[in-house]
Structure formats: C-alpha cells, structure tokens
Amino acid sequence: MPGGFLPKASFSLYTFPEPADPPLAVVDTVTTDLVLTQRRELARYTGLYDRLRDVSLSPANSVAFLGRVAETLTDGAGSRA
C-alpha cells in the first residue's frame, strides 16, 4: 500500500472471546454495512488499522493539537467562549 493511503470508508474490527466466533471486519457504506470474515479480507483491514495507529498522535499530543486548532478558530472568529 502506498504511504498516503487512507480507507475510503469507515470500518470496525471485532474479536470475540469464544473461539467459535470468528473475528469480523465491518465496513460502513452509504447503503449498507459489509461484514467480512475471510482471512485475507481481515488482514487487509487489520493492516490499515495498524498503519493508522502507527501514524496517529499520542493522546496527550492529540489534546494539545486540538487545543491549538480550537485557539486558532476562536481567534479567527473574534470571540472566545
């Protein structure tokens, strides 16, 4: 996958404690949800999740970033809450 690839739809990964219940990837689309159970399909979405997690900010850095963005937005609007 190219370095800048982002999923074109949101998705969720599910695992269950019971061995008889297989892991799932659920892809949200405009008209329906796709439920994927095949190993190859799951590997693709698990890989996407891992890549997104690897490039994400830490929780503390996320809060700081959002604070800076909020500050910029309030400064631009000329008012503060």
Secondary structure as UniProt FT lines:
FT   TURN            3..4
FT   STRAND          11..14
FT   TURN            19..20
FT   STRAND          24..28
FT   STRAND          33..36
FT   HELIX           39..55
FT   HELIX           59..77
//
